[in-house]
């Protein structure tokens, strides 16, 4: 069994000597923008791999160069990242099996499961820990994701999808934060939990953690909780929708506003119908588009919350500087990628690059979910802080299910708006 000690946030502790301590030449956020931008640029100039091995090489070369810039020990990082990439490929291969894909189980489920199995059966070696870099992989993947979320698509999604997203995000975030604080969960934990439940799960938690300069151990706890809860919901919610006779479009809007991963949204929608899937994607796309806005607002709120006392000379001089310092730079990369592919790249190029960029993003996210599994202790998900963060998350998710159910009927059910 796993012998590594675990901290109170559900993440395996890594001994200080096991990872690099050399000061990085650039922050991880900015490096994620550069690596993500480099991957996008390679695709735009014609490097469009489809074979999993080729995609892996295309991803690993910039990642390794970035690791050197971050000051990681390459003699340990190289074998570690190769194993993480291999496990990520295995997760995708399992998800692609006909018997598995028939159940609409996505690669994220298997990536997390593989990491958890390894973490709970053997002691994770030091050389592998150097490559367990969840945030590095996810931040880079989010920059690449920006190329796939087009502003024109959001506009075509129409008023109803955006309106439902705003209603759900604002109401659920407020309730989730209130519930977490009532359960004596600290502000940092509560903010990440609220964003994960209300906006779009892992991606929102990552963006929020960057905006408030949160504890990565708490982030790993939240992302693990998101994925563990999303798996049964992905299967149960379509079954409930069919059992109660929900119209397909309404059911899709319900799934899109409730499930916390985009993969689960697509998979859950397809378990109902094409119309349900399309509605689910519209709503989820609208919520995904709020990541950048939410990160900016949270940056402002957190900076003002933590800065010098109101009215002081220090407070008035440093507000903008603190906001910029705390703003997650990888979200800036996400927004730039979205703007470039929305308005500066031709439609034909957007269509031609969608597949290769999706393959790159999938590889990065799969590596991130493997890493989450490798650093997460399942017993600690329940025991951390007496189980209060988990209770807050589950309570907020229950509220999310009910609010989104009502919103889906209001905006997509035909009354008061046209179906």
Buried (B, 14 or more C-beta within 10 A) or exposed (E): EBEBEBBEBBBBEBEEEBBBEEEBEBEBBBBBBBBBBBBBEBBBEEEBBEEBEBBBEBBBBBBBBBBEBBBBBBEBBBBBBBBBBEBBBBBBEBBEEEEBEEEBBBBBBBBBBBBBEBBBEEEBEBBBBBBBBBBBBBBBBBBBBBBBBBBEBBEEBEEBBBBBBBBBBEBBBEBBBBBBBEBEBBBBBBBBBBBBBBBBBBBBBBBBBBBBBBBBBBBBBBBBBBBBBBBEBBBEBBEBBBEEEBBBBBBBBBBBBBBBBBBBBBBBBBBBBEBBBBBBBBBBBBBBBBBBEBBBEBBBBBBEEEBBEEEEEEBEEBBEEBBEEBBBBBBBBBBBBBEBBBEEBEEEEBEBBBEBBBBBBBBBBBBBBBBBBBBBBBEBBEBBBEEBBBBBBBBBBEBBBEBBBBBBBBBBBEEEEEE
